């Protein structure tokens, strides 16, 4: 079956911003006094929605508390990352290549709307996406398949007609459970760490363009 849709995670796929999210979370953790290190972040944080993370950290909180905490953490992240933001190598050419082949394109991310706009508008790629699904538009975060199932539905395609590009283990599991082809992007994890989820792994989008020609 030929691929008719390409679905991109954002953090770690559209942009390689792992270190800046981690730095922001570390500052946030120090202020709010909960344990966090690189291993905990990669195993339990990467790919999850803020709602899921805040529930894990603080237990049951009100929507107002969640919104306040999210604004605090994401403001830290944006301040850290904005001077360094750049698209993952090969992304612009890859998106152009998909458009030439009339492959539908979606963004499926756990990120909140403020971060989605921050990234895709600064990179000037909003028009490249036929569908954008962010963390506020799903009830269950990754590894639940909801975000990628929703992307497929909005694209009007069956999951098996779509390929998901993901950097996190939770995200790869989400795409696989949705029934999509999955491609691991080795930014926030080493290639060998992704092998338990997929054999198809790239370092950036210069590795994959030839597969879509």
Beta strands, then each sheet from edge to edge (+ up, - down):
strand 1: 5-8
strand 2: 104-108
strand 3: 131-133
strand 4: 162-166
strand 5: 181-185
strand 6: 201-202
sheet 1: 3+ 2+ 1+ 4+ 5+ 6+
end
